[in-house]
């Protein structure tokens, strides 16, 4: 199946609790480049990384999963099965099921936290990490905004209305053109049986976040688990989740950190920005040269 001109294989995986999980598999499994796993944001799915995966699939295999409760993966029977440690276990299971022993990770937002978790749980498996607009501290404004929209449906009558809603909810993504907003909408909403568009995630996945919202969120120990691995950190200059101060402290804690701030971009960069594409290409080439 394909979305646009780039082909991918649609595949499914059975989670350890029986949920059926979907993922896209791009490129040749025997390609010479280090395999890449793209981990999307909290409510996002495999569609978000389609352009990146398609661009890179000529030289490497790329896997893009839908987490449980998102996209085409099954929804959990209880919100307790949406805890981040369980989602991390699903990602580890994905790697094992595909016989991947050393991979690059590109993690956007929540996916970046999972990438840091993988670095702590399975450090020898990680060849390098791209952290897309996420760090070991989360800005309070961004967290509040996320909690506001994740836990409920936002039904829309048609795609034009869906685009308009997204433009209001994400004003700092003004770098998107009309086609980009439409792609963003199609990766956010799905058509329901009632003829309306509904969010393409289970609103119950917000419950663990709501229950933990008063707990301090310090992921510095997870970030330090990547101290011996190549890391590229991308930040949107208008981000309300990763502050410039946190990025500076990340660079101080890891002097070999490669970091790029993308002008005029909020949370989260689409990774189709020219500066992001160049930084990712250079980073992957560097990691590949080290693993040969």
C-alpha positions as CSV (number, residue, x, y, z in Angstrom):
1,X,0.0,0.0,0.0
2,X,1.2,3.6,-0.5
3,X,0.4,7.1,0.6
4,X,1.7,9.3,-2.2
5,X,4.5,7.8,-4.4
6,X,6.4,6.0,-1.7
7,X,5.5,2.3,-1.1
8,X,5.5,0.7,2.3
9,X,4.4,-2.7,3.7
10,X,1.5,-2.7,6.1
11,X,2.3,-5.0,9.0
12,X,0.8,-6.1,12.3
13,X,2.2,-7.3,15.6
14,X,0.5,-8.9,18.6
15,X,1.4,-7.2,21.8
16,X,2.1,-9.2,24.9
17,X,-1.4,-8.5,26.3
18,X,-3.0,-9.5,23.0
19,X,-3.6,-6.1,21.4
20,X,-3.1,-6.0,17.6
21,X,-0.6,-3.2,16.8
22,X,0.0,-1.8,13.4
23,X,3.2,-0.5,11.8
24,X,4.5,0.6,8.5
25,X,7.6,-1.0,7.1
26,X,9.6,1.0,4.5
27,X,12.6,0.1,2.4
28,X,14.7,-3.0,1.9
29,X,15.4,-5.0,5.1
30,X,18.8,-5.8,3.6
31,X,19.6,-2.1,2.8
32,X,23.1,-1.1,4.0
33,X,22.1,1.8,6.2
34,X,21.4,1.4,9.9
35,X,17.6,0.7,10.3
36,X,15.6,3.6,11.6
37,X,12.6,3.5,13.9
38,X,10.4,6.6,13.9
39,X,8.4,7.1,17.1
40,X,5.6,9.7,16.9
41,X,4.2,12.1,19.4
42,X,1.7,11.3,22.2
43,X,-1.5,11.2,20.1
44,X,0.2,10.8,16.7
45,X,0.7,7.8,14.4
46,X,2.8,6.4,11.6
47,X,1.4,8.9,9.1
48,X,3.4,11.7,10.7
49,X,6.7,10.2,9.5
50,X,5.6,9.2,6.0
51,X,7.6,11.8,4.2
52,X,10.7,11.3,6.3
53,X,10.5,7.5,5.9
54,X,9.9,7.7,2.2
55,X,12.9,10.1,1.7
56,X,15.2,7.8,3.7
57,X,13.9,4.4,2.6
58,X,16.2,4.2,-0.5
59,X,19.2,3.5,1.8
60,X,17.8,1.9,4.9
61,X,14.8,0.1,6.4
62,X,12.4,2.4,8.3
63,X,9.7,1.3,10.7
64,X,6.9,3.6,11.8
65,X,4.5,2.1,14.4
66,X,1.1,3.2,15.6
67,X,1.2,3.0,19.4
68,X,-1.7,1.2,21.1
69,X,-4.8,3.4,21.1
70,X,-3.6,5.4,18.1
71,X,-4.2,5.1,14.4
72,X,-4.9,1.6,13.2
73,X,-3.7,-0.2,16.4
74,X,-6.2,-1.6,18.8
75,X,-7.4,0.4,21.7
76,X,-6.7,-0.8,25.2
77,X,-9.5,-2.1,27.4
78,X,-8.5,0.2,30.3
79,X,-6.5,3.5,30.5
80,X,-4.0,1.7,32.8
81,X,-2.7,-0.1,29.7
82,X,-1.6,3.3,28.2
83,X,1.1,3.9,30.7
84,X,4.4,4.9,29.1
85,X,6.2,1.9,30.4
86,X,3.8,-0.4,28.6
87,X,4.1,1.6,25.3
88,X,7.9,1.3,25.7
89,X,7.5,-2.5,26.1
90,X,5.5,-2.5,22.8
91,X,8.4,-0.8,21.0
92,X,10.9,-3.2,22.4
93,X,8.7,-6.1,21.3
94,X,8.5,-4.5,17.8
95,X,12.3,-4.5,17.6
96,X,12.6,-8.1,18.7
97,X,9.8,-9.3,16.4
98,X,11.7,-7.7,13.4
99,X,15.0,-9.1,14.5
100,X,16.6,-5.7,14.9
101,X,19.6,-5.6,17.1
102,X,21.0,-2.1,16.4
103,X,18.9,0.8,15.3
104,X,18.6,4.5,15.0
105,X,15.7,6.1,16.7
106,X,13.9,9.3,15.6
107,X,11.6,10.4,18.4
108,X,9.2,13.3,18.2
109,X,7.9,14.7,21.5
110,X,6.6,11.6,23.5
111,X,8.5,9.4,21.0
112,X,11.7,11.2,22.1
113,X,11.0,10.2,25.7
114,X,10.5,6.6,24.6
115,X,13.9,6.9,22.7
116,X,15.5,8.0,26.0
117,X,13.8,5.1,27.7
118,X,15.2,2.7,25.1
119,X,18.6,4.1,25.7
120,X,18.3,3.3,29.4
121,X,16.7,-0.1,28.9
122,X,18.7,-1.4,25.9
123,X,21.8,0.9,25.5
124,X,23.7,-1.5,23.2
125,X,20.8,-1.6,20.7
126,X,20.9,2.2,20.1
127,X,23.2,3.4,17.3
128,X,22.0,7.0,17.6
129,X,19.0,9.1,18.5
130,X,17.2,12.1,16.9
131,X,15.2,14.0,19.6
132,X,12.6,16.1,17.9
133,X,11.5,19.0,20.1
134,X,11.8,17.1,23.4
135,X,14.2,17.1,26.3
136,X,14.6,15.9,29.8
137,X,12.3,18.8,31.1
138,X,8.9,19.6,29.7
139,X,7.8,23.3,29.7
140,X,4.7,23.7,31.8
141,X,2.8,25.7,29.1
142,X,3.2,22.9,26.6
143,X,2.1,20.3,29.0
144,X,-1.1,22.2,29.9
145,X,-1.9,22.7,26.3
146,X,-1.5,18.9,25.5
147,X,-3.7,17.9,28.5
148,X,-6.4,20.3,27.2
149,X,-6.9,18.6,23.9
150,X,-5.8,15.0,24.3
151,X,-8.5,13.7,26.6
152,X,-11.6,14.4,24.4
153,X,-12.8,14.1,20.9
154,X,-13.0,17.1,18.6
155,X,-15.5,16.1,15.9
156,X,-15.4,18.0,12.7
157,X,-18.0,18.0,9.9
158,X,-15.4,17.9,7.0
159,X,-11.7,18.2,6.1
160,X,-11.9,22.0,5.7
161,X,-13.2,22.4,9.2
162,X,-10.6,20.0,10.5
163,X,-7.8,22.0,9.0
164,X,-9.3,25.2,10.4
165,X,-9.5,23.6,13.9
166,X,-5.9,22.5,13.7
167,X,-4.7,26.0,12.6
168,X,-6.4,27.4,15.6
169,X,-5.0,24.8,18.0
170,X,-1.5,24.9,16.6
171,X,-0.9,28.5,15.5
172,X,2.9,28.1,15.7
173,X,3.0,25.7,12.8
174,X,2.5,28.5,10.4
175,X,5.3,27.2,8.2
176,X,2.9,24.6,6.8
177,X,1.4,25.2,3.4
178,X,-2.1,24.2,2.4
179,X,-1.0,20.7,1.4
180,X,0.9,20.4,4.7
181,X,-2.2,21.3,6.7
182,X,-4.3,18.8,4.9
183,X,-1.7,16.0,5.5
184,X,-1.6,17.1,9.2
185,X,-5.4,16.9,9.3
186,X,-5.5,13.4,7.7
187,X,-2.9,12.2,10.3
188,X,-5.0,13.6,13.1
189,X,-8.6,12.7,12.2
190,X,-10.4,9.7,10.9
191,X,-13.8,9.3,9.3
192,X,-16.4,7.9,11.7
193,X,-19.6,5.9,11.0
194,X,-21.6,9.0,11.7
195,X,-20.0,10.8,8.7
196,X,-18.1,13.2,10.9
197,X,-14.3,13.3,11.5
198,X,-13.0,12.2,14.9
199,X,-9.6,12.3,16.5
200,X,-7.5,9.2,15.5
201,X,-6.7,8.2,19.1
202,X,-8.4,7.0,22.2
203,X,-9.1,9.9,24.5
204,X,-8.6,7.6,27.4
205,X,-4.8,7.7,26.9
206,X,-4.8,11.1,28.6
207,X,-5.9,9.6,31.9
208,X,-2.4,8.5,33.0
209,X,-1.1,12.0,32.3
210,X,-4.0,13.6,34.2
211,X,-3.3,11.4,37.2
212,X,0.4,12.2,37.1
213,X,0.2,15.9,36.2
214,X,1.2,17.1,39.7
215,X,4.3,14.8,39.7
216,X,7.6,16.4,38.8
217,X,8.8,15.3,35.4
218,X,12.5,15.1,35.4
219,X,14.0,12.9,32.7
220,X,17.6,13.8,33.1
221,X,18.6,10.3,34.2
222,X,17.1,9.0,30.9
223,X,18.9,11.6,28.9
224,X,22.2,10.8,30.6
225,X,21.7,7.2,29.5
226,X,22.4,8.5,25.9
227,X,25.8,10.0,27.0
228,X,27.8,7.5,25.0
229,X,25.5,7.6,21.9
230,X,25.4,10.1,19.1
231,X,22.4,12.4,19.6
232,X,20.9,15.1,17.4
233,X,18.4,17.5,19.1
234,X,16.0,19.5,17.0
235,X,14.1,22.4,18.5
236,X,11.4,24.6,17.1
237,X,12.3,28.2,17.9
238,X,8.6,28.8,19.0
239,X,8.3,25.5,20.9
240,X,6.3,25.6,24.2
241,X,7.6,22.1,25.2
242,X,11.4,22.4,24.8
243,X,12.8,25.7,26.0
244,X,16.0,27.2,24.8
245,X,17.3,27.0,28.4
246,X,16.7,23.3,28.6
247,X,18.4,22.7,25.2
248,X,21.4,24.7,26.4
249,X,21.6,22.6,29.6
250,X,21.4,19.4,27.4
251,X,24.4,20.6,25.4
252,X,26.3,21.4,28.6
253,X,25.5,17.9,30.0
254,X,26.5,16.2,26.7
255,X,29.2,18.3,25.0
256,X,29.0,16.2,21.8
257,X,25.3,16.9,21.4
258,X,24.5,18.1,17.9
259,X,21.6,20.6,18.2
260,X,19.7,22.7,15.6
261,X,17.0,25.3,16.3
262,X,14.5,25.7,13.5
263,X,13.3,29.3,13.0
264,X,9.6,30.1,12.9
265,X,8.5,26.6,13.9
266,X,6.5,25.6,17.0
267,X,5.9,22.2,18.5
268,X,6.6,19.9,16.8
269,X,8.7,20.3,13.7
270,X,7.4,18.2,10.8
271,X,11.0,17.2,9.9
272,X,10.4,18.3,6.3
273,X,11.9,21.7,7.1
274,X,15.1,22.2,4.9
275,X,17.3,22.7,8.0
276,X,15.8,19.6,9.7
277,X,16.3,17.5,6.6
278,X,19.9,18.5,6.2
279,X,20.7,18.0,9.9
280,X,19.1,14.5,9.8
281,X,20.9,13.5,6.7
282,X,24.3,14.6,8.0
283,X,23.6,12.9,11.4
284,X,22.5,9.6,9.8
285,X,25.5,9.5,7.5
286,X,27.8,10.1,10.5
287,X,26.2,7.3,12.4
288,X,26.3,4.9,9.5
289,X,30.0,5.6,9.0
290,X,30.7,4.7,12.6
291,X,28.8,1.4,12.4
292,X,30.4,0.0,9.2
